[in-house]
Amino acid sequence: MKSAQQDSAISVLADIKKRYVHDRSVFIPGRQMKELLTFLGASPEDVEKLRTASESLKDDPTLPFRKTQNGRFCLDSGSRRVSRLESQPFVLSSEEDFVRHDSGELRRFHEIQNDLALNPALHALFALKFLLIHGMDTVHRPLLAYDSAQWICTLFNIRTTTDVSLLGEPALEGVHSDGVDHTMTTFLGCSNMTDDSATTFIHDMREKNAVRWNETSPELVVGTARHGDFLDTLLLVDHERKHSVSPVYTIDPDQPADRDMLIFFTRRPALKGHVSYPYDSMTAHRSLPMSADLPLLDLDSEREHVPVGS
């Protein structure tokens, strides 16, 4: 029998999903995320460990102001499991609305280690995202297997730094999409960062790719959000909403400013002809295995149907 606390958490999740389906984006405050991650199996101690997940990041392959690690995971709605997949090169193309100097370039990132991958708080984040996207209709991207029961989720742990020599740009590419179906961004923390840094602007798909955040058309901005508290989380339907992010600015200009994030890129498996098809292995990771349950909760019975792209 469900407790009143469980009923409340399920009701909150159903409301978030209802807003996500209707608006095609949703912001979840960190204080609410803490409660939801605990409901989904993480202890308060597990959640607190996320604050320091970015301390051992490695240099990014193409961006000098960033340190990164990534990992690939499969969210399987058939088996209701999330499991880790073997490492692969990463690529995003201009055809996927990602226009930057390294568009179409194969990038190889250092791998996320077990201190993060085996943390039940991360498993709860996967579970939360799965619950919010499962069964949701979206505009289809070309050459993705929408008849599949599986999702490919590429997780990035990123630290963006501004110092006396570099301006940290969370989205150097300007207005863009991430080549996936659903993007989720979760804030882990910051230091020496001003309160007006790193604002996310959500754009209508008619906005031009690669336009800087402060040069966009105001009439095509459909929302804004700013990650400022631990675990603040934003979800976007990536092929229906573009986004841009303002830079990281320092409070004390003589000291670096850091911003730490988890970014979850989630899409259906690639089909032959897709730029990522050669790098979309479904083989389990041998040296860094991980597998966890995804919850059996039906959030859809409490929300109305909203047409795709509305």
Sequence and secondary structure as in RCSB ss.txt:
>XXXX:A:sequence
MKSAQQDSAISVLADIKKRYVHDRSVFIPGRQMKELLTFLGASPEDVEKLRTASESLKDDPTLPFRKTQNGRFCL
DSGSRRVSRLESQPFVLSSEEDFVRHDSGELRRFHEIQNDLALNPALHALFALKFLLIHGMDTVHRPLLAYDSAQ
WICTLFNIRTTTDVSLLGEPALEGVHSDGVDHTMTTFLGCSNMTDDSATTFIHDMREKNAVRWNETSPELVVGTA
RHGDFLDTLLLVDHERKHSVSPVYTIDPDQPADRDMLIFFTRRPALKGHVSYPYDSMTAHRSLPMSADLPLLDLD
SEREHVPVGS
>XXXX:A:secstr
   HHHHHHHHHHHHHHHHHHHHSEEEE HHHHHHHHHHTT  HHHHHHGGGTTTT EE SS TTEEEEEEEEEE
ETTTTEEEEE    B   GGGT  STTTT  B   B  HHHHT HHHHHHHHHHHHHHTT      TTB TT SE
EEEEEEEEEEEE SS  B TTTT SB  SSSEEEEEEEEEESB TTSSEEEEE TTS TT  GGGS GGGEEEEE
E  STT EEEEETTT EEEE  B BSSTTS EEEEEEEEEEE  B TTSTTGGG    B SSS  EEE      G
GGS    TT 
